[in-house]
Amino acid sequence: MAKQSIFGRISQLAKANINALLDSAEDPKLMLDQMVRDYTSSIADAESAIAETIGNLRLLEDDHREDIEAATEWGGKALAASRKGDELRAAGNTVDADKFDNLAKVALGRQLQSEKEAKAAEPQIASQTAVVEQLKNGLNAMKTKLGQLASKRDELVARSKSAAAQTQVMDAVKSIDIMDPTSEVSRFEDKIRREEAKVRGASELAASSLDAQFESLDDLGELTEVDARLAALKNPGSAGAIGS
């Protein structure tokens, strides 16, 4: 009962604390640190309860030892009184002999009572001794679990930090992904391409206008030649000039 009561109470307390932490957890490290503190506190409660149980066992053992010593002592007194009675009876003093025999009976009665009390305590001592051993083993198991919890806490905190760092890297990569059409870099590139295309269009337009001017000059030259030949026809004297 003691073992079940102690560890049952502590187990319920620890479980309630852990469930509350899991329900309200925001920072994994803070949560795990609190779990370690709560479990450490539970172990301290267990140690206190077990120490009290061990103390009660030691009291039982002390009483048992005193009962055995008392039984031995009363047995010695009974023997001494009986021998004294025998001596007095042998000397013919039956009155005093009977008194010592009665004292011997009283001592024997006390001896029997002490023996009964000692014997009655033995099952309880054996039971409590077994409980104490179980409690000690349970306490050692709790301390082992605490070590595992602390180690798991360190592992989970490290993994949490690693996951957070990876998330930051992924977010950073996404924010500078130039292939992402929604990114600022991509939009800026599109703007530059449009400006470049506008420049090319203006260049083509300018080139077309220049070609037209040269074509008009060519047409003007042809008209001038035609007029010259017409003048030569009208003025035959200048034919040689045309031929030349």
Biotite code that builds the C-alpha atoms (Angstrom):
import biotite.structure as struc

atoms = struc.array([
    struc.Atom([0.000, 0.000, 0.000], chain_id="A", res_id=1, res_name="MET", atom_name="CA", element="C"),
    struc.Atom([2.787, 2.422, 0.860], chain_id="A", res_id=2, res_name="ALA", atom_name="CA", element="C"),
    struc.Atom([4.576, 1.800, -2.424], chain_id="A", res_id=3, res_name="LYS", atom_name="CA", element="C"),
    struc.Atom([1.387, 2.188, -4.452], chain_id="A", res_id=4, res_name="GLN", atom_name="CA", element="C"),
    struc.Atom([0.345, 5.284, -2.544], chain_id="A", res_id=5, res_name="SER", atom_name="CA", element="C"),
    struc.Atom([3.681, 7.068, -2.839], chain_id="A", res_id=6, res_name="ILE", atom_name="CA", element="C"),
    struc.Atom([4.388, 6.391, -6.487], chain_id="A", res_id=7, res_name="PHE", atom_name="CA", element="C"),
    struc.Atom([0.724, 6.637, -7.479], chain_id="A", res_id=8, res_name="GLY", atom_name="CA", element="C"),
    struc.Atom([0.485, 10.142, -6.054], chain_id="A", res_id=9, res_name="ARG", atom_name="CA", element="C"),
    struc.Atom([3.791, 11.226, -7.574], chain_id="A", res_id=10, res_name="ILE", atom_name="CA", element="C"),
    struc.Atom([2.930, 9.652, -10.938], chain_id="A", res_id=11, res_name="SER", atom_name="CA", element="C"),
    struc.Atom([-0.397, 11.495, -11.079], chain_id="A", res_id=12, res_name="GLN", atom_name="CA", element="C"),
    struc.Atom([1.300, 14.764, -10.150], chain_id="A", res_id=13, res_name="LEU", atom_name="CA", element="C"),
    struc.Atom([4.027, 14.360, -12.767], chain_id="A", res_id=14, res_name="ALA", atom_name="CA", element="C"),
    struc.Atom([1.533, 13.302, -15.439], chain_id="A", res_id=15, res_name="LYS", atom_name="CA", element="C"),
    struc.Atom([-0.719, 16.267, -14.695], chain_id="A", res_id=16, res_name="ALA", atom_name="CA", element="C"),
    struc.Atom([2.222, 18.665, -14.927], chain_id="A", res_id=17, res_name="ASN", atom_name="CA", element="C"),
    struc.Atom([3.440, 17.152, -18.200], chain_id="A", res_id=18, res_name="ILE", atom_name="CA", element="C"),
    struc.Atom([-0.037, 17.213, -19.760], chain_id="A", res_id=19, res_name="ASN", atom_name="CA", element="C"),
    struc.Atom([-0.464, 20.857, -18.754], chain_id="A", res_id=20, res_name="ALA", atom_name="CA", element="C"),
    struc.Atom([2.901, 21.710, -20.291], chain_id="A", res_id=21, res_name="LEU", atom_name="CA", element="C"),
    struc.Atom([2.115, 19.906, -23.532], chain_id="A", res_id=22, res_name="LEU", atom_name="CA", element="C"),
    struc.Atom([-1.222, 21.709, -23.817], chain_id="A", res_id=23, res_name="ASP", atom_name="CA", element="C"),
    struc.Atom([0.331, 25.158, -23.347], chain_id="A", res_id=24, res_name="SER", atom_name="CA", element="C"),
    struc.Atom([3.704, 24.546, -25.013], chain_id="A", res_id=25, res_name="ALA", atom_name="CA", element="C"),
    struc.Atom([5.040, 27.373, -27.153], chain_id="A", res_id=26, res_name="GLU", atom_name="CA", element="C"),
    struc.Atom([8.780, 27.168, -26.591], chain_id="A", res_id=27, res_name="ASP", atom_name="CA", element="C"),
    struc.Atom([9.986, 23.521, -26.683], chain_id="A", res_id=28, res_name="PRO", atom_name="CA", element="C"),
    struc.Atom([13.079, 24.314, -24.631], chain_id="A", res_id=29, res_name="LYS", atom_name="CA", element="C"),
    struc.Atom([11.132, 26.057, -21.880], chain_id="A", res_id=30, res_name="LEU", atom_name="CA", element="C"),
    struc.Atom([8.629, 23.212, -21.813], chain_id="A", res_id=31, res_name="MET", atom_name="CA", element="C"),
    struc.Atom([11.296, 20.517, -21.573], chain_id="A", res_id=32, res_name="LEU", atom_name="CA", element="C"),
    struc.Atom([13.212, 22.439, -18.925], chain_id="A", res_id=33, res_name="ASP", atom_name="CA", element="C"),
    struc.Atom([10.027, 22.681, -16.876], chain_id="A", res_id=34, res_name="GLN", atom_name="CA", element="C"),
    struc.Atom([9.411, 18.952, -17.317], chain_id="A", res_id=35, res_name="MET", atom_name="CA", element="C"),
    struc.Atom([12.888, 18.212, -15.965], chain_id="A", res_id=36, res_name="VAL", atom_name="CA", element="C"),
    struc.Atom([12.279, 20.524, -13.002], chain_id="A", res_id=37, res_name="ARG", atom_name="CA", element="C"),
    struc.Atom([8.904, 18.932, -12.246], chain_id="A", res_id=38, res_name="ASP", atom_name="CA", element="C"),
    struc.Atom([10.295, 15.412, -12.460], chain_id="A", res_id=39, res_name="TYR", atom_name="CA", element="C"),
    struc.Atom([13.206, 16.418, -10.230], chain_id="A", res_id=40, res_name="THR", atom_name="CA", element="C"),
    struc.Atom([10.688, 17.808, -7.736], chain_id="A", res_id=41, res_name="SER", atom_name="CA", element="C"),
    struc.Atom([8.714, 14.548, -7.934], chain_id="A", res_id=42, res_name="SER", atom_name="CA", element="C"),
    struc.Atom([11.862, 12.602, -7.133], chain_id="A", res_id=43, res_name="ILE", atom_name="CA", element="C"),
    struc.Atom([12.473, 14.851, -4.123], chain_id="A", res_id=44, res_name="ALA", atom_name="CA", element="C"),
    struc.Atom([8.909, 14.126, -2.935], chain_id="A", res_id=45, res_name="ASP", atom_name="CA", element="C"),
    struc.Atom([9.517, 10.406, -3.424], chain_id="A", res_id=46, res_name="ALA", atom_name="CA", element="C"),
    struc.Atom([12.759, 10.566, -1.472], chain_id="A", res_id=47, res_name="GLU", atom_name="CA", element="C"),
    struc.Atom([10.991, 12.299, 1.411], chain_id="A", res_id=48, res_name="SER", atom_name="CA", element="C"),
    struc.Atom([8.157, 9.738, 1.460], chain_id="A", res_id=49, res_name="ALA", atom_name="CA", element="C"),
    struc.Atom([10.557, 6.817, 1.199], chain_id="A", res_id=50, res_name="ILE", atom_name="CA", element="C"),
    struc.Atom([12.724, 8.230, 3.982], chain_id="A", res_id=51, res_name="ALA", atom_name="CA", element="C"),
    struc.Atom([9.626, 8.364, 6.191], chain_id="A", res_id=52, res_name="GLU", atom_name="CA", element="C"),
    struc.Atom([8.753, 4.765, 5.296], chain_id="A", res_id=53, res_name="THR", atom_name="CA", element="C"),
    struc.Atom([12.274, 3.628, 6.072], chain_id="A", res_id=54, res_name="ILE", atom_name="CA", element="C"),
    struc.Atom([12.120, 5.512, 9.373], chain_id="A", res_id=55, res_name="GLY", atom_name="CA", element="C"),
    struc.Atom([8.913, 3.682, 10.323], chain_id="A", res_id=56, res_name="ASN", atom_name="CA", element="C"),
    struc.Atom([10.575, 0.364, 9.458], chain_id="A", res_id=57, res_name="LEU", atom_name="CA", element="C"),
    struc.Atom([13.537, 1.180, 11.643], chain_id="A", res_id=58, res_name="ARG", atom_name="CA", element="C"),
    struc.Atom([11.161, 1.944, 14.541], chain_id="A", res_id=59, res_name="LEU", atom_name="CA", element="C"),
    struc.Atom([9.509, -1.439, 14.069], chain_id="A", res_id=60, res_name="LEU", atom_name="CA", element="C"),
    struc.Atom([12.913, -3.098, 14.045], chain_id="A", res_id=61, res_name="GLU", atom_name="CA", element="C"),
    struc.Atom([13.913, -1.224, 17.214], chain_id="A", res_id=62, res_name="ASP", atom_name="CA", element="C"),
    struc.Atom([10.714, -2.334, 18.984], chain_id="A", res_id=63, res_name="ASP", atom_name="CA", element="C"),
    struc.Atom([11.250, -5.907, 17.802], chain_id="A", res_id=64, res_name="HIS", atom_name="CA", element="C"),
    struc.Atom([14.805, -5.899, 19.068], chain_id="A", res_id=65, res_name="ARG", atom_name="CA", element="C"),
    struc.Atom([13.678, -4.492, 22.426], chain_id="A", res_id=66, res_name="GLU", atom_name="CA", element="C"),
    struc.Atom([10.988, -7.187, 22.710], chain_id="A", res_id=67, res_name="ASP", atom_name="CA", element="C"),
    struc.Atom([13.582, -9.901, 22.057], chain_id="A", res_id=68, res_name="ILE", atom_name="CA", element="C"),
    struc.Atom([15.954, -8.374, 24.587], chain_id="A", res_id=69, res_name="GLU", atom_name="CA", element="C"),
    struc.Atom([13.096, -8.069, 27.108], chain_id="A", res_id=70, res_name="ALA", atom_name="CA", element="C"),
    struc.Atom([12.113, -11.687, 26.550], chain_id="A", res_id=71, res_name="ALA", atom_name="CA", element="C"),
    struc.Atom([15.686, -12.747, 27.176], chain_id="A", res_id=72, res_name="THR", atom_name="CA", element="C"),
    struc.Atom([15.903, -10.553, 30.247], chain_id="A", res_id=73, res_name="GLU", atom_name="CA", element="C"),
    struc.Atom([12.609, -11.861, 31.710], chain_id="A", res_id=74, res_name="TRP", atom_name="CA", element="C"),
    struc.Atom([13.726, -15.378, 30.962], chain_id="A", res_id=75, res_name="GLY", atom_name="CA", element="C"),
    struc.Atom([16.878, -14.791, 32.971], chain_id="A", res_id=76, res_name="GLY", atom_name="CA", element="C"),
    struc.Atom([14.882, -13.337, 35.861], chain_id="A", res_id=77, res_name="LYS", atom_name="CA", element="C"),
    struc.Atom([12.491, -16.293, 35.809], chain_id="A", res_id=78, res_name="ALA", atom_name="CA", element="C"),
    struc.Atom([15.402, -18.710, 35.934], chain_id="A", res_id=79, res_name="LEU", atom_name="CA", element="C"),
    struc.Atom([17.018, -16.838, 38.813], chain_id="A", res_id=80, res_name="ALA", atom_name="CA", element="C"),
    struc.Atom([13.766, -16.737, 40.810], chain_id="A", res_id=81, res_name="ALA", atom_name="CA", element="C"),
    struc.Atom([13.106, -20.430, 40.170], chain_id="A", res_id=82, res_name="SER", atom_name="CA", element="C"),
    struc.Atom([16.563, -21.397, 41.349], chain_id="A", res_id=83, res_name="ARG", atom_name="CA", element="C"),
    struc.Atom([16.177, -19.251, 44.452], chain_id="A", res_id=84, res_name="LYS", atom_name="CA", element="C"),
    struc.Atom([12.862, -20.935, 45.199], chain_id="A", res_id=85, res_name="GLY", atom_name="CA", element="C"),
    struc.Atom([14.428, -24.350, 44.777], chain_id="A", res_id=86, res_name="ASP", atom_name="CA", element="C"),
    struc.Atom([17.181, -23.406, 47.235], chain_id="A", res_id=87, res_name="GLU", atom_name="CA", element="C"),
    struc.Atom([14.678, -22.159, 49.820], chain_id="A", res_id=88, res_name="LEU", atom_name="CA", element="C"),
    struc.Atom([12.492, -25.245, 49.411], chain_id="A", res_id=89, res_name="ARG", atom_name="CA", element="C"),
    struc.Atom([15.513, -27.486, 49.801], chain_id="A", res_id=90, res_name="ALA", atom_name="CA", element="C"),
    struc.Atom([16.295, -25.604, 53.003], chain_id="A", res_id=91, res_name="ALA", atom_name="CA", element="C"),
    struc.Atom([12.754, -26.247, 54.241], chain_id="A", res_id=92, res_name="GLY", atom_name="CA", element="C"),
    struc.Atom([11.528, -22.651, 53.747], chain_id="A", res_id=93, res_name="ASN", atom_name="CA", element="C"),
    struc.Atom([8.504, -23.390, 51.605], chain_id="A", res_id=94, res_name="THR", atom_name="CA", element="C"),
    struc.Atom([6.814, -20.020, 52.210], chain_id="A", res_id=95, res_name="VAL", atom_name="CA", element="C"),
    struc.Atom([9.631, -17.987, 50.695], chain_id="A", res_id=96, res_name="ASP", atom_name="CA", element="C"),
    struc.Atom([10.173, -20.714, 48.099], chain_id="A", res_id=97, res_name="ALA", atom_name="CA", element="C"),
    struc.Atom([6.597, -20.250, 46.917], chain_id="A", res_id=98, res_name="ASP", atom_name="CA", element="C"),
    struc.Atom([7.150, -16.479, 46.684], chain_id="A", res_id=99, res_name="LYS", atom_name="CA", element="C"),
    struc.Atom([10.134, -16.912, 44.389], chain_id="A", res_id=100, res_name="PHE", atom_name="CA", element="C"),
    struc.Atom([8.302, -19.506, 42.340], chain_id="A", res_id=101, res_name="ASP", atom_name="CA", element="C"),
    struc.Atom([5.482, -16.974, 41.919], chain_id="A", res_id=102, res_name="ASN", atom_name="CA", element="C"),
    struc.Atom([8.054, -14.361, 40.870], chain_id="A", res_id=103, res_name="LEU", atom_name="CA", element="C"),
    struc.Atom([9.415, -16.839, 38.375], chain_id="A", res_id=104, res_name="ALA", atom_name="CA", element="C"),
    struc.Atom([5.896, -17.290, 36.964], chain_id="A", res_id=105, res_name="LYS", atom_name="CA", element="C"),
    struc.Atom([5.441, -13.534, 36.653], chain_id="A", res_id=106, res_name="VAL", atom_name="CA", element="C"),
    struc.Atom([8.773, -13.243, 34.844], chain_id="A", res_id=107, res_name="ALA", atom_name="CA", element="C"),
    struc.Atom([7.837, -16.107, 32.550], chain_id="A", res_id=108, res_name="LEU", atom_name="CA", element="C"),
    struc.Atom([4.548, -14.362, 31.771], chain_id="A", res_id=109, res_name="GLY", atom_name="CA", element="C"),
    struc.Atom([6.437, -11.200, 30.863], chain_id="A", res_id=110, res_name="ARG", atom_name="CA", element="C"),
    struc.Atom([8.795, -13.279, 28.766], chain_id="A", res_id=111, res_name="GLN", atom_name="CA", element="C"),
    struc.Atom([5.879, -14.846, 26.883], chain_id="A", res_id=112, res_name="LEU", atom_name="CA", element="C"),
    struc.Atom([4.302, -11.437, 26.287], chain_id="A", res_id=113, res_name="GLN", atom_name="CA", element="C"),
    struc.Atom([7.553, -10.006, 24.892], chain_id="A", res_id=114, res_name="SER", atom_name="CA", element="C"),
    struc.Atom([8.019, -13.052, 22.674], chain_id="A", res_id=115, res_name="GLU", atom_name="CA", element="C"),
    struc.Atom([4.456, -12.716, 21.343], chain_id="A", res_id=116, res_name="LYS", atom_name="CA", element="C"),
    struc.Atom([4.960, -9.049, 20.563], chain_id="A", res_id=117, res_name="GLU", atom_name="CA", element="C"),
    struc.Atom([8.242, -9.769, 18.855], chain_id="A", res_id=118, res_name="ALA", atom_name="CA", element="C"),
    struc.Atom([6.728, -12.583, 16.798], chain_id="A", res_id=119, res_name="LYS", atom_name="CA", element="C"),
    struc.Atom([3.687, -10.485, 15.872], chain_id="A", res_id=120, res_name="ALA", atom_name="CA", element="C"),
    struc.Atom([5.951, -7.710, 14.550], chain_id="A", res_id=121, res_name="ALA", atom_name="CA", element="C"),
    struc.Atom([8.027, -10.010, 12.346], chain_id="A", res_id=122, res_name="GLU", atom_name="CA", element="C"),
    struc.Atom([5.519, -10.307, 9.422], chain_id="A", res_id=123, res_name="PRO", atom_name="CA", element="C"),
    struc.Atom([5.020, -6.542, 9.397], chain_id="A", res_id=124, res_name="GLN", atom_name="CA", element="C"),
    struc.Atom([8.777, -5.980, 9.454], chain_id="A", res_id=125, res_name="ILE", atom_name="CA", element="C"),
    struc.Atom([9.238, -8.434, 6.594], chain_id="A", res_id=126, res_name="ALA", atom_name="CA", element="C"),
    struc.Atom([6.469, -6.741, 4.601], chain_id="A", res_id=127, res_name="SER", atom_name="CA", element="C"),
    struc.Atom([7.809, -3.258, 5.246], chain_id="A", res_id=128, res_name="GLN", atom_name="CA", element="C"),
    struc.Atom([11.335, -4.387, 4.365], chain_id="A", res_id=129, res_name="THR", atom_name="CA", element="C"),
    struc.Atom([10.060, -5.660, 0.997], chain_id="A", res_id=130, res_name="ALA", atom_name="CA", element="C"),
    struc.Atom([8.180, -2.382, 0.439], chain_id="A", res_id=131, res_name="VAL", atom_name="CA", element="C"),
    struc.Atom([11.271, -0.336, 1.244], chain_id="A", res_id=132, res_name="VAL", atom_name="CA", element="C"),
    struc.Atom([13.319, -2.351, -1.244], chain_id="A", res_id=133, res_name="GLU", atom_name="CA", element="C"),
    struc.Atom([10.656, -1.802, -3.898], chain_id="A", res_id=134, res_name="GLN", atom_name="CA", element="C"),
    struc.Atom([10.566, 1.901, -3.116], chain_id="A", res_id=135, res_name="LEU", atom_name="CA", element="C"),
    struc.Atom([14.333, 2.156, -3.395], chain_id="A", res_id=136, res_name="LYS", atom_name="CA", element="C"),
    struc.Atom([14.248, 0.348, -6.736], chain_id="A", res_id=137, res_name="ASN", atom_name="CA", element="C"),
    struc.Atom([11.431, 2.617, -7.887], chain_id="A", res_id=138, res_name="GLY", atom_name="CA", element="C"),
    struc.Atom([13.377, 5.678, -6.821], chain_id="A", res_id=139, res_name="LEU", atom_name="CA", element="C"),
    struc.Atom([16.449, 4.482, -8.701], chain_id="A", res_id=140, res_name="ASN", atom_name="CA", element="C"),
    struc.Atom([14.259, 3.909, -11.759], chain_id="A", res_id=141, res_name="ALA", atom_name="CA", element="C"),
    struc.Atom([12.898, 7.453, -11.438], chain_id="A", res_id=142, res_name="MET", atom_name="CA", element="C"),
    struc.Atom([16.429, 8.837, -11.278], chain_id="A", res_id=143, res_name="LYS", atom_name="CA", element="C"),
    struc.Atom([17.333, 6.829, -14.377], chain_id="A", res_id=144, res_name="THR", atom_name="CA", element="C"),
    struc.Atom([14.259, 8.214, -16.123], chain_id="A", res_id=145, res_name="LYS", atom_name="CA", element="C"),
    struc.Atom([15.283, 11.713, -15.079], chain_id="A", res_id=146, res_name="LEU", atom_name="CA", element="C"),
    struc.Atom([18.669, 11.189, -16.721], chain_id="A", res_id=147, res_name="GLY", atom_name="CA", element="C"),
    struc.Atom([16.942, 9.941, -19.877], chain_id="A", res_id=148, res_name="GLN", atom_name="CA", element="C"),
    struc.Atom([14.542, 12.894, -19.820], chain_id="A", res_id=149, res_name="LEU", atom_name="CA", element="C"),
    struc.Atom([17.402, 15.374, -19.466], chain_id="A", res_id=150, res_name="ALA", atom_name="CA", element="C"),
    struc.Atom([19.266, 13.677, -22.318], chain_id="A", res_id=151, res_name="SER", atom_name="CA", element="C"),
    struc.Atom([16.133, 13.635, -24.480], chain_id="A", res_id=152, res_name="LYS", atom_name="CA", element="C"),
    struc.Atom([15.561, 17.286, -23.630], chain_id="A", res_id=153, res_name="ARG", atom_name="CA", element="C"),
    struc.Atom([19.024, 18.176, -24.922], chain_id="A", res_id=154, res_name="ASP", atom_name="CA", element="C"),
    struc.Atom([18.476, 16.112, -28.081], chain_id="A", res_id=155, res_name="GLU", atom_name="CA", element="C"),
    struc.Atom([15.059, 17.622, -28.823], chain_id="A", res_id=156, res_name="LEU", atom_name="CA", element="C"),
    struc.Atom([16.275, 21.161, -28.175], chain_id="A", res_id=157, res_name="VAL", atom_name="CA", element="C"),
    struc.Atom([19.170, 20.602, -30.600], chain_id="A", res_id=158, res_name="ALA", atom_name="CA", element="C"),
    struc.Atom([16.796, 19.168, -33.207], chain_id="A", res_id=159, res_name="ARG", atom_name="CA", element="C"),
    struc.Atom([14.379, 22.050, -32.713], chain_id="A", res_id=160, res_name="SER", atom_name="CA", element="C"),
    struc.Atom([17.167, 24.590, -33.245], chain_id="A", res_id=161, res_name="LYS", atom_name="CA", element="C"),
    struc.Atom([18.335, 22.725, -36.344], chain_id="A", res_id=162, res_name="SER", atom_name="CA", element="C"),
    struc.Atom([14.799, 22.635, -37.761], chain_id="A", res_id=163, res_name="ALA", atom_name="CA", element="C"),
    struc.Atom([14.362, 26.360, -37.082], chain_id="A", res_id=164, res_name="ALA", atom_name="CA", element="C"),
    struc.Atom([17.677, 27.130, -38.781], chain_id="A", res_id=165, res_name="ALA", atom_name="CA", element="C"),
    struc.Atom([16.707, 25.037, -41.812], chain_id="A", res_id=166, res_name="GLN", atom_name="CA", element="C"),
    struc.Atom([13.378, 26.835, -41.997], chain_id="A", res_id=167, res_name="THR", atom_name="CA", element="C"),
    struc.Atom([15.135, 30.206, -41.971], chain_id="A", res_id=168, res_name="GLN", atom_name="CA", element="C"),
    struc.Atom([17.464, 29.071, -44.746], chain_id="A", res_id=169, res_name="VAL", atom_name="CA", element="C"),
    struc.Atom([14.541, 27.803, -46.830], chain_id="A", res_id=170, res_name="MET", atom_name="CA", element="C"),
    struc.Atom([12.688, 31.080, -46.355], chain_id="A", res_id=171, res_name="ASP", atom_name="CA", element="C"),
    struc.Atom([15.791, 33.031, -47.307], chain_id="A", res_id=172, res_name="ALA", atom_name="CA", element="C"),
    struc.Atom([16.284, 30.936, -50.436], chain_id="A", res_id=173, res_name="VAL", atom_name="CA", element="C"),
    struc.Atom([12.670, 31.424, -51.434], chain_id="A", res_id=174, res_name="LYS", atom_name="CA", element="C"),
    struc.Atom([12.928, 35.178, -50.945], chain_id="A", res_id=175, res_name="SER", atom_name="CA", element="C"),
    struc.Atom([15.840, 35.478, -53.410], chain_id="A", res_id=176, res_name="ILE", atom_name="CA", element="C"),
    struc.Atom([14.699, 32.900, -55.964], chain_id="A", res_id=177, res_name="ASP", atom_name="CA", element="C"),
    struc.Atom([15.183, 34.760, -59.241], chain_id="A", res_id=178, res_name="ILE", atom_name="CA", element="C"),
    struc.Atom([13.111, 32.153, -61.089], chain_id="A", res_id=179, res_name="MET", atom_name="CA", element="C"),
    struc.Atom([10.107, 33.026, -58.992], chain_id="A", res_id=180, res_name="ASP", atom_name="CA", element="C"),
    struc.Atom([7.882, 35.297, -61.137], chain_id="A", res_id=181, res_name="PRO", atom_name="CA", element="C"),
    struc.Atom([6.472, 36.877, -57.991], chain_id="A", res_id=182, res_name="THR", atom_name="CA", element="C"),
    struc.Atom([9.876, 37.858, -56.612], chain_id="A", res_id=183, res_name="SER", atom_name="CA", element="C"),
    struc.Atom([11.190, 41.410, -56.711], chain_id="A", res_id=184, res_name="GLU", atom_name="CA", element="C"),
    struc.Atom([14.228, 40.362, -58.755], chain_id="A", res_id=185, res_name="VAL", atom_name="CA", element="C"),
    struc.Atom([12.083, 38.799, -61.444], chain_id="A", res_id=186, res_name="SER", atom_name="CA", element="C"),
    struc.Atom([9.850, 41.855, -61.661], chain_id="A", res_id=187, res_name="ARG", atom_name="CA", element="C"),
    struc.Atom([12.881, 44.134, -61.871], chain_id="A", res_id=188, res_name="PHE", atom_name="CA", element="C"),
    struc.Atom([14.317, 41.996, -64.663], chain_id="A", res_id=189, res_name="GLU", atom_name="CA", element="C"),
    struc.Atom([11.043, 42.189, -66.582], chain_id="A", res_id=190, res_name="ASP", atom_name="CA", element="C"),
    struc.Atom([11.115, 45.982, -66.246], chain_id="A", res_id=191, res_name="LYS", atom_name="CA", element="C"),
    struc.Atom([14.655, 46.145, -67.644], chain_id="A", res_id=192, res_name="ILE", atom_name="CA", element="C"),
    struc.Atom([13.737, 43.857, -70.525], chain_id="A", res_id=193, res_name="ARG", atom_name="CA", element="C"),
    struc.Atom([10.833, 46.112, -71.415], chain_id="A", res_id=194, res_name="ARG", atom_name="CA", element="C"),
    struc.Atom([13.115, 49.155, -71.372], chain_id="A", res_id=195, res_name="GLU", atom_name="CA", element="C"),
    struc.Atom([15.651, 47.349, -73.565], chain_id="A", res_id=196, res_name="GLU", atom_name="CA", element="C"),
    struc.Atom([12.912, 46.381, -76.008], chain_id="A", res_id=197, res_name="ALA", atom_name="CA", element="C"),
    struc.Atom([11.734, 49.997, -76.118], chain_id="A", res_id=198, res_name="LYS", atom_name="CA", element="C"),
    struc.Atom([15.264, 51.130, -76.962], chain_id="A", res_id=199, res_name="VAL", atom_name="CA", element="C"),
    struc.Atom([15.501, 48.550, -79.749], chain_id="A", res_id=200, res_name="ARG", atom_name="CA", element="C"),
    struc.Atom([12.154, 49.721, -81.118], chain_id="A", res_id=201, res_name="GLY", atom_name="CA", element="C"),
    struc.Atom([13.312, 53.338, -81.108], chain_id="A", res_id=202, res_name="ALA", atom_name="CA", element="C"),
    struc.Atom([16.520, 52.330, -82.862], chain_id="A", res_id=203, res_name="SER", atom_name="CA", element="C"),
    struc.Atom([14.620, 50.478, -85.571], chain_id="A", res_id=204, res_name="GLU", atom_name="CA", element="C"),
    struc.Atom([12.313, 53.445, -86.030], chain_id="A", res_id=205, res_name="LEU", atom_name="CA", element="C"),
    struc.Atom([15.270, 55.820, -86.362], chain_id="A", res_id=206, res_name="ALA", atom_name="CA", element="C"),
    struc.Atom([16.941, 53.516, -88.868], chain_id="A", res_id=207, res_name="ALA", atom_name="CA", element="C"),
    struc.Atom([13.770, 53.337, -90.968], chain_id="A", res_id=208, res_name="SER", atom_name="CA", element="C"),
    struc.Atom([13.530, 57.132, -91.077], chain_id="A", res_id=209, res_name="SER", atom_name="CA", element="C"),
    struc.Atom([17.174, 57.471, -92.196], chain_id="A", res_id=210, res_name="LEU", atom_name="CA", element="C"),
    struc.Atom([16.717, 54.908, -94.989], chain_id="A", res_id=211, res_name="ASP", atom_name="CA", element="C"),
    struc.Atom([13.718, 56.866, -96.230], chain_id="A", res_id=212, res_name="ALA", atom_name="CA", element="C"),
    struc.Atom([15.793, 60.038, -96.380], chain_id="A", res_id=213, res_name="GLN", atom_name="CA", element="C"),
    struc.Atom([18.503, 58.325, -98.411], chain_id="A", res_id=214, res_name="PHE", atom_name="CA", element="C"),
    struc.Atom([15.897, 56.883, -100.758], chain_id="A", res_id=215, res_name="GLU", atom_name="CA", element="C"),
    struc.Atom([14.479, 60.357, -101.314], chain_id="A", res_id=216, res_name="SER", atom_name="CA", element="C"),
    struc.Atom([17.970, 61.581, -102.159], chain_id="A", res_id=217, res_name="LEU", atom_name="CA", element="C"),
    struc.Atom([18.328, 58.793, -104.742], chain_id="A", res_id=218, res_name="ASP", atom_name="CA", element="C"),
    struc.Atom([14.982, 59.731, -106.251], chain_id="A", res_id=219, res_name="ASP", atom_name="CA", element="C"),
    struc.Atom([16.089, 63.360, -106.434], chain_id="A", res_id=220, res_name="LEU", atom_name="CA", element="C"),
    struc.Atom([19.251, 62.380, -108.276], chain_id="A", res_id=221, res_name="GLY", atom_name="CA", element="C"),
    struc.Atom([17.239, 60.437, -110.860], chain_id="A", res_id=222, res_name="GLU", atom_name="CA", element="C"),
    struc.Atom([14.946, 63.423, -111.461], chain_id="A", res_id=223, res_name="LEU", atom_name="CA", element="C"),
    struc.Atom([17.949, 65.687, -111.946], chain_id="A", res_id=224, res_name="THR", atom_name="CA", element="C"),
    struc.Atom([19.372, 63.300, -114.579], chain_id="A", res_id=225, res_name="GLU", atom_name="CA", element="C"),
    struc.Atom([16.031, 63.199, -116.381], chain_id="A", res_id=226, res_name="VAL", atom_name="CA", element="C"),
    struc.Atom([15.855, 66.997, -116.537], chain_id="A", res_id=227, res_name="ASP", atom_name="CA", element="C"),
    struc.Atom([19.385, 67.179, -117.922], chain_id="A", res_id=228, res_name="ALA", atom_name="CA", element="C"),
    struc.Atom([18.589, 64.784, -120.718], chain_id="A", res_id=229, res_name="ARG", atom_name="CA", element="C"),
    struc.Atom([15.408, 66.650, -121.557], chain_id="A", res_id=230, res_name="LEU", atom_name="CA", element="C"),
    struc.Atom([17.376, 69.870, -121.842], chain_id="A", res_id=231, res_name="ALA", atom_name="CA", element="C"),
    struc.Atom([19.836, 68.159, -124.192], chain_id="A", res_id=232, res_name="ALA", atom_name="CA", element="C"),
    struc.Atom([17.029, 67.038, -126.439], chain_id="A", res_id=233, res_name="LEU", atom_name="CA", element="C"),
    struc.Atom([15.755, 70.518, -126.637], chain_id="A", res_id=234, res_name="LYS", atom_name="CA", element="C"),
    struc.Atom([19.230, 71.897, -127.323], chain_id="A", res_id=235, res_name="ASN", atom_name="CA", element="C"),
    struc.Atom([21.008, 69.571, -129.689], chain_id="A", res_id=236, res_name="PRO", atom_name="CA", element="C"),
    struc.Atom([24.154, 71.678, -129.488], chain_id="A", res_id=237, res_name="GLY", atom_name="CA", element="C"),
    struc.Atom([24.677, 70.366, -126.062], chain_id="A", res_id=238, res_name="SER", atom_name="CA", element="C"),
    struc.Atom([24.417, 66.686, -127.119], chain_id="A", res_id=239, res_name="ALA", atom_name="CA", element="C"),
    struc.Atom([28.122, 66.275, -127.079], chain_id="A", res_id=240, res_name="GLY", atom_name="CA", element="C"),
    struc.Atom([28.077, 67.397, -123.525], chain_id="A", res_id=241, res_name="ALA", atom_name="CA", element="C"),
    struc.Atom([25.593, 64.647, -122.738], chain_id="A", res_id=242, res_name="ILE", atom_name="CA", element="C"),
    struc.Atom([27.621, 62.088, -124.604], chain_id="A", res_id=243, res_name="GLY", atom_name="CA", element="C"),
    struc.Atom([30.687, 63.176, -122.836], chain_id="A", res_id=244, res_name="SER", atom_name="CA", element="C"),
])
